[in-house]
Amino acid sequence: MGGGRLLGAPLRFVSRRGDRIKVLTWSRGGFVLLYKRLEAGRFRLPPVDAGAQAVTLDATQLAMLLDGIDVAQVRRQPAWTPPGRTGT
């Protein structure tokens, strides 16, 4: 296990059939393993670049994946940023 595991970066493993997923992460003194098996259907994974060995998902994308949402089809609205201050 790499040092990143101790920093809370979860590892995700998906079965070849795509109907099972495991998430392994570190939480205060021990590893936590989440396992989910679909009764029907498959997890819709985001596209992977050719030759890539890993895909990075943020917490929101992981939650959508576990809820059965196709992450590749989701469009995010641009985040609001406050206008810059002038004259102060």
Biopython code that builds the backbone (N, CA, C, O; Angstrom):
import numpy as np
from Bio.PDB.StructureBuilder import StructureBuilder

atoms = [
    (1, "MET", "N", (0.848, -1.176, 0.000)),
    (1, "MET", "CA", (0.000, 0.000, 0.000)),
    (1, "MET", "C", (0.890, 1.235, 0.000)),
    (1, "MET", "O", (1.872, 1.300, 0.740)),
    (2, "GLY", "N", (0.551, 2.197, -0.817)),
    (2, "GLY", "CA", (1.334, 3.416, -0.900)),
    (2, "GLY", "C", (1.065, 4.343, 0.267)),
    (2, "GLY", "O", (0.093, 4.168, 1.003)),
    (3, "GLY", "N", (1.937, 5.336, 0.433)),
    (3, "GLY", "CA", (1.759, 6.306, 1.499)),
    (3, "GLY", "C", (0.491, 7.114, 1.348)),
    (3, "GLY", "O", (-0.024, 7.640, 2.335)),
    (4, "GLY", "N", (-0.038, 7.229, 0.108)),
    (4, "GLY", "CA", (-1.270, 7.966, -0.124)),
    (4, "GLY", "C", (-2.459, 7.360, 0.593)),
    (4, "GLY", "O", (-3.423, 8.064, 0.893)),
    (5, "ARG", "N", (-2.410, 6.062, 0.872)),
    (5, "ARG", "CA", (-3.524, 5.412, 1.572)),
    (5, "ARG", "C", (-3.700, 5.999, 2.961)),
    (5, "ARG", "O", (-4.823, 6.116, 3.452)),
    (6, "LEU", "N", (-2.608, 6.364, 3.589)),
    (6, "LEU", "CA", (-2.695, 6.906, 4.937)),
    (6, "LEU", "C", (-3.182, 8.349, 4.936)),
    (6, "LEU", "O", (-3.517, 8.889, 5.991)),
    (7, "LEU", "N", (-3.224, 8.971, 3.779)),
    (7, "LEU", "CA", (-3.710, 10.340, 3.671)),
    (7, "LEU", "C", (-5.202, 10.387, 3.373)),
    (7, "LEU", "O", (-5.772, 11.474, 3.268)),
    (8, "GLY", "N", (-5.845, 9.233, 3.236)),
    (8, "GLY", "CA", (-7.286, 9.204, 3.023)),
    (8, "GLY", "C", (-7.705, 9.100, 1.575)),
    (8, "GLY", "O", (-8.901, 9.148, 1.290)),
    (9, "ALA", "N", (-6.773, 8.958, 0.647)),
    (9, "ALA", "CA", (-7.127, 8.819, -0.766)),
    (9, "ALA", "C", (-7.620, 7.393, -1.008)),
    (9, "ALA", "O", (-6.829, 6.454, -0.916)),
    (10, "PRO", "N", (-8.910, 7.208, -1.316)),
    (10, "PRO", "CA", (-9.441, 5.851, -1.449)),
    (10, "PRO", "C", (-9.020, 5.159, -2.733)),
    (10, "PRO", "O", (-8.813, 5.797, -3.765)),
    (11, "LEU", "N", (-8.899, 3.848, -2.648)),
    (11, "LEU", "CA", (-8.678, 2.997, -3.817)),
    (11, "LEU", "C", (-10.013, 2.401, -4.218)),
    (11, "LEU", "O", (-10.804, 2.016, -3.357)),
    (12, "ARG", "N", (-10.273, 2.321, -5.516)),
    (12, "ARG", "CA", (-11.523, 1.734, -6.004)),
    (12, "ARG", "C", (-11.190, 0.597, -6.951)),
    (12, "ARG", "O", (-10.323, 0.726, -7.815)),
    (13, "PHE", "N", (-11.881, -0.509, -6.782)),
    (13, "PHE", "CA", (-11.695, -1.666, -7.644)),
    (13, "PHE", "C", (-13.053, -2.066, -8.204)),
    (13, "PHE", "O", (-14.025, -2.175, -7.456)),
    (14, "VAL", "N", (-13.128, -2.285, -9.511)),
    (14, "VAL", "CA", (-14.378, -2.695, -10.155)),
    (14, "VAL", "C", (-14.142, -4.059, -10.782)),
    (14, "VAL", "O", (-13.100, -4.298, -11.392)),
    (15, "SER", "N", (-15.123, -4.962, -10.627)),
    (15, "SER", "CA", (-14.995, -6.304, -11.184)),
    (15, "SER", "C", (-15.016, -6.262, -12.709)),
    (15, "SER", "O", (-15.452, -5.275, -13.302)),
    (16, "ARG", "N", (-14.552, -7.315, -13.330)),
    (16, "ARG", "CA", (-14.538, -7.391, -14.796)),
    (16, "ARG", "C", (-15.934, -7.296, -15.378)),
    (16, "ARG", "O", (-16.129, -6.702, -16.439)),
    (17, "ARG", "N", (-16.906, -7.878, -14.691)),
    (17, "ARG", "CA", (-18.291, -7.805, -15.173)),
    (17, "ARG", "C", (-18.894, -6.432, -14.942)),
    (17, "ARG", "O", (-19.901, -6.087, -15.561)),
    (18, "GLY", "N", (-18.297, -5.645, -14.063)),
    (18, "GLY", "CA", (-18.773, -4.294, -13.810)),
    (18, "GLY", "C", (-19.950, -4.217, -12.864)),
    (18, "GLY", "O", (-20.562, -3.158, -12.723)),
    (19, "ASP", "N", (-20.282, -5.333, -12.205)),
    (19, "ASP", "CA", (-21.435, -5.320, -11.300)),
    (19, "ASP", "C", (-21.035, -5.246, -9.826)),
    (19, "ASP", "O", (-21.897, -5.249, -8.947)),
    (20, "ARG", "N", (-19.731, -5.180, -9.556)),
    (20, "ARG", "CA", (-19.244, -5.127, -8.173)),
    (20, "ARG", "C", (-18.155, -4.071, -8.064)),
    (20, "ARG", "O", (-17.343, -3.888, -8.971)),
    (21, "ILE", "N", (-18.160, -3.384, -6.931)),
    (21, "ILE", "CA", (-17.139, -2.363, -6.698)),
    (21, "ILE", "C", (-16.695, -2.444, -5.241)),
    (21, "ILE", "O", (-17.503, -2.681, -4.343)),
    (22, "LYS", "N", (-15.397, -2.243, -5.024)),
    (22, "LYS", "CA", (-14.829, -2.174, -3.676)),
    (22, "LYS", "C", (-14.115, -0.837, -3.550)),
    (22, "LYS", "O", (-13.435, -0.394, -4.476)),
    (23, "VAL", "N", (-14.274, -0.205, -2.407)),
    (23, "VAL", "CA", (-13.584, 1.049, -2.107)),
    (23, "VAL", "C", (-12.823, 0.830, -0.807)),
    (23, "VAL", "O", (-13.413, 0.473, 0.213)),
    (24, "LEU", "N", (-11.518, 1.044, -0.847)),
    (24, "LEU", "CA", (-10.657, 0.851, 0.317)),
    (24, "LEU", "C", (-10.057, 2.196, 0.699)),
    (24, "LEU", "O", (-9.442, 2.864, -0.133)),
    (25, "THR", "N", (-10.230, 2.593, 1.944)),
    (25, "THR", "CA", (-9.678, 3.862, 2.415)),
    (25, "THR", "C", (-9.210, 3.719, 3.864)),
    (25, "THR", "O", (-9.536, 2.744, 4.540)),
    (26, "TRP", "N", (-8.465, 4.677, 4.315)),
    (26, "TRP", "CA", (-7.928, 4.690, 5.677)),
    (26, "TRP", "C", (-8.765, 5.627, 6.529)),
    (26, "TRP", "O", (-9.099, 6.728, 6.090)),
    (27, "SER", "N", (-9.106, 5.211, 7.734)),
    (27, "SER", "CA", (-9.894, 6.052, 8.629)),
    (27, "SER", "C", (-9.439, 5.851, 10.065)),
    (27, "SER", "O", (-9.710, 4.807, 10.659)),
    (28, "ARG", "N", (-8.769, 6.810, 10.614)),
    (28, "ARG", "CA", (-8.344, 6.844, 12.017)),
    (28, "ARG", "C", (-8.027, 5.496, 12.643)),
    (28, "ARG", "O", (-8.807, 4.986, 13.448)),
    (29, "GLY", "N", (-6.918, 4.929, 12.291)),
    (29, "GLY", "CA", (-6.469, 3.720, 12.956)),
    (29, "GLY", "C", (-6.785, 2.423, 12.247)),
    (29, "GLY", "O", (-6.486, 1.353, 12.777)),
    (30, "GLY", "N", (-7.380, 2.478, 11.068)),
    (30, "GLY", "CA", (-7.656, 1.232, 10.364)),
    (30, "GLY", "C", (-8.222, 1.467, 8.977)),
    (30, "GLY", "O", (-8.679, 2.561, 8.643)),
    (31, "PHE", "N", (-8.178, 0.418, 8.183)),
    (31, "PHE", "CA", (-8.728, 0.488, 6.837)),
    (31, "PHE", "C", (-10.230, 0.241, 6.870)),
    (31, "PHE", "O", (-10.725, -0.525, 7.697)),
    (32, "VAL", "N", (-10.946, 0.892, 5.968)),
    (32, "VAL", "CA", (-12.388, 0.709, 5.799)),
    (32, "VAL", "C", (-12.603, 0.165, 4.393)),
    (32, "VAL", "O", (-12.076, 0.714, 3.425)),
    (33, "LEU", "N", (-13.378, -0.915, 4.278)),
    (33, "LEU", "CA", (-13.674, -1.519, 2.985)),
    (33, "LEU", "C", (-15.173, -1.435, 2.734)),
    (33, "LEU", "O", (-15.974, -1.953, 3.513)),
    (34, "LEU", "N", (-15.543, -0.778, 1.639)),
    (34, "LEU", "CA", (-16.935, -0.699, 1.206)),
    (34, "LEU", "C", (-17.068, -1.612, -0.003)),
    (34, "LEU", "O", (-16.265, -1.531, -0.933)),
    (35, "TYR", "N", (-18.073, -2.478, 0.003)),
    (35, "TYR", "CA", (-18.295, -3.417, -1.097)),
    (35, "TYR", "C", (-19.749, -3.317, -1.524)),
    (35, "TYR", "O", (-20.654, -3.400, -0.695)),
    (36, "LYS", "N", (-19.971, -3.137, -2.824)),
    (36, "LYS", "CA", (-21.340, -3.056, -3.322)),
    (36, "LYS", "C", (-21.465, -3.963, -4.535)),
    (36, "LYS", "O", (-20.636, -3.929, -5.445)),
    (37, "ARG", "N", (-22.534, -4.789, -4.532)),
    (37, "ARG", "CA", (-22.817, -5.695, -5.645)),
    (37, "ARG", "C", (-24.201, -5.372, -6.171)),
    (37, "ARG", "O", (-25.174, -5.351, -5.417)),
    (38, "LEU", "N", (-24.283, -5.121, -7.458)),
    (38, "LEU", "CA", (-25.570, -4.820, -8.071)),
    (38, "LEU", "C", (-26.310, -6.111, -8.393)),
    (38, "LEU", "O", (-25.711, -7.062, -8.894)),
    (39, "GLU", "N", (-27.588, -6.148, -8.114)),
    (39, "GLU", "CA", (-28.413, -7.304, -8.464)),
    (39, "GLU", "C", (-28.649, -7.356, -9.968)),
    (39, "GLU", "O", (-28.747, -8.438, -10.547)),
    (40, "ALA", "N", (-28.739, -6.191, -10.598)),
    (40, "ALA", "CA", (-28.927, -6.113, -12.048)),
    (40, "ALA", "C", (-28.190, -4.884, -12.557)),
    (40, "ALA", "O", (-28.099, -3.877, -11.854)),
    (41, "GLY", "N", (-27.673, -4.959, -13.754)),
    (41, "GLY", "CA", (-26.994, -3.820, -14.357)),
    (41, "GLY", "C", (-25.518, -3.768, -14.020)),
    (41, "GLY", "O", (-24.966, -4.673, -13.395)),
    (42, "ARG", "N", (-24.897, -2.682, -14.452)),
    (42, "ARG", "CA", (-23.466, -2.488, -14.254)),
    (42, "ARG", "C", (-23.199, -1.061, -13.812)),
    (42, "ARG", "O", (-23.988, -0.157, -14.083)),
    (43, "PHE", "N", (-22.084, -0.869, -13.131)),
    (43, "PHE", "CA", (-21.648, 0.474, -12.792)),
    (43, "PHE", "C", (-21.191, 1.155, -14.078)),
    (43, "PHE", "O", (-20.495, 0.547, -14.891)),
    (44, "ARG", "N", (-21.579, 2.404, -14.261)),
    (44, "ARG", "CA", (-21.193, 3.185, -15.441)),
    (44, "ARG", "C", (-19.945, 3.982, -15.096)),
    (44, "ARG", "O", (-20.017, 5.027, -14.449)),
    (45, "LEU", "N", (-18.805, 3.477, -15.536)),
    (45, "LEU", "CA", (-17.532, 4.115, -15.219)),
    (45, "LEU", "C", (-17.220, 5.219, -16.216)),
    (45, "LEU", "O", (-17.627, 5.136, -17.375)),
    (46, "PRO", "N", (-16.501, 6.254, -15.782)),
    (46, "PRO", "CA", (-16.101, 7.304, -16.717)),
    (46, "PRO", "C", (-15.101, 6.746, -17.726)),
    (46, "PRO", "O", (-14.425, 5.758, -17.443)),
    (47, "PRO", "N", (-15.003, 7.370, -18.900)),
    (47, "PRO", "CA", (-14.053, 6.882, -19.902)),
    (47, "PRO", "C", (-12.618, 6.958, -19.387)),
    (47, "PRO", "O", (-12.261, 7.857, -18.626)),
    (48, "VAL", "N", (-11.810, 6.001, -19.816)),
    (48, "VAL", "CA", (-10.411, 5.914, -19.393)),
    (48, "VAL", "C", (-9.530, 6.114, -20.616)),
    (48, "VAL", "O", (-9.786, 5.537, -21.673)),
    (49, "ASP", "N", (-8.490, 6.932, -20.472)),
    (49, "ASP", "CA", (-7.541, 7.130, -21.561)),
    (49, "ASP", "C", (-6.808, 5.823, -21.841)),
    (49, "ASP", "O", (-6.539, 5.043, -20.927)),
    (50, "ALA", "N", (-6.486, 5.590, -23.117)),
    (50, "ALA", "CA", (-5.761, 4.376, -23.497)),
    (50, "ALA", "C", (-4.427, 4.331, -22.755)),
    (50, "ALA", "O", (-3.687, 5.314, -22.728)),
    (51, "GLY", "N", (-4.134, 3.203, -22.164)),
    (51, "GLY", "CA", (-2.887, 3.023, -21.441)),
    (51, "GLY", "C", (-2.919, 3.489, -19.996)),
    (51, "GLY", "O", (-1.968, 3.252, -19.251)),
    (52, "ALA", "N", (-3.986, 4.143, -19.590)),
    (52, "ALA", "CA", (-4.081, 4.612, -18.202)),
    (52, "ALA", "C", (-4.356, 3.432, -17.278)),
    (52, "ALA", "O", (-5.147, 2.548, -17.607)),
    (53, "GLN", "N", (-3.708, 3.422, -16.137)),
    (53, "GLN", "CA", (-3.913, 2.354, -15.167)),
    (53, "GLN", "C", (-4.836, 2.772, -14.040)),
    (53, "GLN", "O", (-5.253, 1.939, -13.235)),
    (54, "ALA", "N", (-5.161, 4.060, -13.976)),
    (54, "ALA", "CA", (-6.003, 4.549, -12.889)),
    (54, "ALA", "C", (-6.866, 5.707, -13.374)),
    (54, "ALA", "O", (-6.517, 6.413, -14.321)),
    (55, "VAL", "N", (-7.990, 5.884, -12.710)),
    (55, "VAL", "CA", (-8.894, 7.002, -12.955)),
    (55, "VAL", "C", (-9.100, 7.706, -11.624)),
    (55, "VAL", "O", (-9.285, 7.048, -10.600)),
    (56, "THR", "N", (-9.069, 9.022, -11.624)),
    (56, "THR", "CA", (-9.273, 9.785, -10.401)),
    (56, "THR", "C", (-10.707, 10.277, -10.335)),
    (56, "THR", "O", (-11.193, 10.918, -11.267)),
    (57, "LEU", "N", (-11.386, 9.978, -9.234)),
    (57, "LEU", "CA", (-12.749, 10.449, -8.990)),
    (57, "LEU", "C", (-12.761, 11.248, -7.698)),
    (57, "LEU", "O", (-12.094, 10.882, -6.729)),
    (58, "ASP", "N", (-13.521, 12.342, -7.683)),
    (58, "ASP", "CA", (-13.680, 13.056, -6.420)),
    (58, "ASP", "C", (-14.839, 12.426, -5.645)),
    (58, "ASP", "O", (-15.493, 11.507, -6.138)),
    (59, "ALA", "N", (-15.089, 12.917, -4.441)),
    (59, "ALA", "CA", (-16.119, 12.326, -3.577)),
    (59, "ALA", "C", (-17.503, 12.392, -4.215)),
    (59, "ALA", "O", (-18.293, 11.458, -4.080)),
    (60, "THR", "N", (-17.801, 13.488, -4.908)),
    (60, "THR", "CA", (-19.104, 13.633, -5.558)),
    (60, "THR", "C", (-19.269, 12.610, -6.670)),
    (60, "THR", "O", (-20.323, 11.984, -6.787)),
    (61, "GLN", "N", (-18.238, 12.435, -7.486)),
    (61, "GLN", "CA", (-18.298, 11.463, -8.575)),
    (61, "GLN", "C", (-18.432, 10.044, -8.041)),
    (61, "GLN", "O", (-19.160, 9.235, -8.616)),
    (62, "LEU", "N", (-17.737, 9.730, -6.944)),
    (62, "LEU", "CA", (-17.855, 8.404, -6.343)),
    (62, "LEU", "C", (-19.273, 8.166, -5.845)),
    (62, "LEU", "O", (-19.827, 7.085, -6.047)),
    (63, "ALA", "N", (-19.866, 9.161, -5.196)),
    (63, "ALA", "CA", (-21.245, 9.029, -4.711)),
    (63, "ALA", "C", (-22.206, 8.806, -5.874)),
    (63, "ALA", "O", (-23.115, 7.982, -5.774)),
    (64, "MET", "N", (-22.018, 9.533, -6.979)),
    (64, "MET", "CA", (-22.878, 9.351, -8.153)),
    (64, "MET", "C", (-22.695, 7.957, -8.739)),
    (64, "MET", "O", (-23.670, 7.310, -9.122)),
    (65, "LEU", "N", (-21.453, 7.493, -8.810)),
    (65, "LEU", "CA", (-21.174, 6.158, -9.333)),
    (65, "LEU", "C", (-21.874, 5.091, -8.502)),
    (65, "LEU", "O", (-22.489, 4.179, -9.056)),
    (66, "LEU", "N", (-21.786, 5.197, -7.181)),
    (66, "LEU", "CA", (-22.422, 4.217, -6.299)),
    (66, "LEU", "C", (-23.944, 4.291, -6.354)),
    (66, "LEU", "O", (-24.620, 3.305, -6.064)),
    (67, "ASP", "N", (-24.494, 5.458, -6.727)),
    (67, "ASP", "CA", (-25.947, 5.614, -6.860)),
    (67, "ASP", "C", (-26.454, 5.226, -8.242)),
    (67, "ASP", "O", (-27.655, 5.304, -8.501)),
    (68, "GLY", "N", (-25.557, 4.808, -9.134)),
    (68, "GLY", "CA", (-25.978, 4.363, -10.457)),
    (68, "GLY", "C", (-26.055, 5.454, -11.503)),
    (68, "GLY", "O", (-26.635, 5.243, -12.568)),
    (69, "ILE", "N", (-25.490, 6.606, -11.228)),
    (69, "ILE", "CA", (-25.507, 7.712, -12.181)),
    (69, "ILE", "C", (-24.294, 7.598, -13.094)),
    (69, "ILE", "O", (-23.181, 7.349, -12.629)),
    (70, "ASP", "N", (-24.510, 7.779, -14.396)),
    (70, "ASP", "CA", (-23.426, 7.735, -15.372)),
    (70, "ASP", "C", (-22.631, 9.032, -15.259)),
    (70, "ASP", "O", (-23.080, 10.079, -15.725)),
    (71, "VAL", "N", (-21.465, 8.965, -14.648)),
    (71, "VAL", "CA", (-20.654, 10.147, -14.375)),
    (71, "VAL", "C", (-20.246, 10.848, -15.670)),
    (71, "VAL", "O", (-20.126, 12.073, -15.690)),
    (72, "ALA", "N", (-20.031, 10.098, -16.746)),
    (72, "ALA", "CA", (-19.609, 10.685, -18.017)),
    (72, "ALA", "C", (-20.701, 11.554, -18.637)),
    (72, "ALA", "O", (-20.392, 12.449, -19.425)),
    (73, "GLN", "N", (-21.964, 11.315, -18.302)),
    (73, "GLN", "CA", (-23.076, 12.060, -18.888)),
    (73, "GLN", "C", (-23.480, 13.286, -18.077)),
    (73, "GLN", "O", (-24.320, 14.070, -18.520)),
    (74, "VAL", "N", (-22.900, 13.458, -16.912)),
    (74, "VAL", "CA", (-23.273, 14.569, -16.032)),
    (74, "VAL", "C", (-22.580, 15.844, -16.502)),
    (74, "VAL", "O", (-21.376, 15.852, -16.761)),
    (75, "ARG", "N", (-23.350, 16.911, -16.607)),
    (75, "ARG", "CA", (-22.787, 18.216, -16.951)),
    (75, "ARG", "C", (-22.839, 19.094, -15.712)),
    (75, "ARG", "O", (-23.893, 19.253, -15.096)),
    (76, "ARG", "N", (-21.719, 19.650, -15.359)),
    (76, "ARG", "CA", (-21.665, 20.538, -14.199)),
    (76, "ARG", "C", (-21.757, 21.984, -14.658)),
    (76, "ARG", "O", (-21.163, 22.378, -15.662)),
    (77, "GLN", "N", (-22.509, 22.757, -13.907)),
    (77, "GLN", "CA", (-22.596, 24.188, -14.169)),
    (77, "GLN", "C", (-21.305, 24.843, -13.686)),
    (77, "GLN", "O", (-20.701, 24.382, -12.717)),
    (78, "PRO", "N", (-20.879, 25.911, -14.354)),
    (78, "PRO", "CA", (-19.670, 26.600, -13.883)),
    (78, "PRO", "C", (-19.857, 27.103, -12.452)),
    (78, "PRO", "O", (-20.918, 27.616, -12.095)),
    (79, "ALA", "N", (-18.837, 26.952, -11.663)),
    (79, "ALA", "CA", (-18.895, 27.403, -10.270)),
    (79, "ALA", "C", (-18.869, 28.924, -10.219)),
    (79, "ALA", "O", (-18.156, 29.565, -10.991)),
    (80, "TRP", "N", (-19.643, 29.497, -9.312)),
    (80, "TRP", "CA", (-19.669, 30.946, -9.147)),
    (80, "TRP", "C", (-18.426, 31.389, -8.417)),
    (80, "TRP", "O", (-18.028, 30.787, -7.420)),
    (81, "THR", "N", (-17.818, 32.438, -8.913)),
    (81, "THR", "CA", (-16.683, 33.035, -8.220)),
    (81, "THR", "C", (-16.998, 34.504, -7.982)),
    (81, "THR", "O", (-17.527, 35.170, -8.872)),
    (82, "PRO", "N", (-16.687, 35.012, -6.819)),
    (82, "PRO", "CA", (-16.995, 36.411, -6.528)),
    (82, "PRO", "C", (-16.169, 37.335, -7.419)),
    (82, "PRO", "O", (-15.018, 37.039, -7.738)),
    (83, "PRO", "N", (-16.767, 38.454, -7.814)),
    (83, "PRO", "CA", (-16.002, 39.406, -8.634)),
    (83, "PRO", "C", (-14.844, 39.980, -7.826)),
    (83, "PRO", "O", (-14.913, 40.080, -6.601)),
    (84, "GLY", "N", (-13.783, 40.353, -8.528)),
    (84, "GLY", "CA", (-12.619, 40.926, -7.853)),
    (84, "GLY", "C", (-12.948, 42.276, -7.241)),
    (84, "GLY", "O", (-13.768, 43.026, -7.770)),
    (85, "ARG", "N", (-12.309, 42.577, -6.134)),
    (85, "ARG", "CA", (-12.528, 43.863, -5.462)),
    (85, "ARG", "C", (-11.778, 44.958, -6.215)),
    (85, "ARG", "O", (-10.658, 44.757, -6.684)),
    (86, "THR", "N", (-12.413, 46.105, -6.318)),
    (86, "THR", "CA", (-11.754, 47.253, -6.941)),
    (86, "THR", "C", (-11.911, 48.461, -6.032)),
    (86, "THR", "O", (-12.936, 48.619, -5.369)),
    (87, "GLY", "N", (-10.899, 49.308, -6.004)),
    (87, "GLY", "CA", (-10.982, 50.551, -5.245)),
    (87, "GLY", "C", (-10.740, 50.416, -3.757)),
    (87, "GLY", "O", (-10.979, 51.379, -3.028)),
    (88, "THR", "N", (-10.280, 49.279, -3.264)),
    (88, "THR", "CA", (-9.997, 49.154, -1.832)),
    (88, "THR", "C", (-8.573, 48.751, -1.609)),
    (88, "THR", "O", (-8.148, 48.596, -0.464)),
]
sb = StructureBuilder()
sb.init_structure("model")
sb.init_model(0)
sb.init_chain("A")
sb.init_seg("    ")
for serial, (resi, resn, name, xyz) in enumerate(atoms, 1):
    if name == "N":
        sb.init_residue(resn, " ", resi, " ")
    sb.init_atom(name, np.array(xyz, "f"), 0.0, 1.0, " ", f" {name:<3s}", serial, name[0])
structure = sb.get_structure()
